[in-house]
Amino acid sequence: MTERERCEKNGWTVGTRLVEDDGSGPTEIEITAIGAENILAREVAHNGIRCRMIERPWNLGVRDWKRVE
């Protein structure tokens, strides 16, 4: 499944914020672009600390991401 397909399946669009915790504290990202197969996102916070919000490609399939409500 491509990142685009994963976003479509979950109803995630540009601007959607997602969070997951791989054991080192929660990471929150914001989707900034959805391409033909891949996405770009910026890390908003990690373990409660705001990040520099650098945009980069993300692979959503390796973790259990949830929409930030």
N, C-alpha and C positions, 0 to 999 in steps of 0.2 A: 504494500500500500504506500502510495506517495504521501508526502506531507500535505499536499493540496487535498487529496482524497480524505485524509484523516481529519482535516479541518472541516470539509464539507459534511462528513459523516457526523461530526459532533456539533455542527452549527457555529463553528468558530470563524470569525471574520476579522478583517483589519480593525485593530482597536481592542480586540478581546484580550483580557488579562487572564493568565493561567498561573496556577501555583502547584508545586509538588515539593516533596521532601524525600531526598535520597538518603537521609540519615545524618546529614551534616547541617540540618536546618532548612527551613522552607525557602525555596527560590521562586520569585514571582517574575514573570515575563509579560511583555505586551507584543502582540503580533503587529508588525508594521507593514508587511507586504506578503502577498500570496501569489506565487508564480505558477507556471504550468505544472511544476512538480514539487518545488521547494518553497519554503517560507523564510522570511527575515523576521527577527524579533529583537527586542532589546531587553536586557535584564534590568528590572526596576528595583528589586531588593533581594538581598540574601540574608537569611537569618535575622530579619528585622532591620538591617542596615541598608539605606538607600545606595544604589549603584550609580555609576557614571552614565548608564543607559546607552552603551555603545551597541549599535545595530550590527547583527551578524546572522548567518544562517543557523537554524536550529533544527535538530532532529527530535521530534516529539515522541517517536515510537519507543524510545528506550526507558521512559519513565511514565508514571501514572499521573498525568496532568489533569487538573480540575479547573473549571471556570471560577474566577473570583467573582463573587456575587456582590 
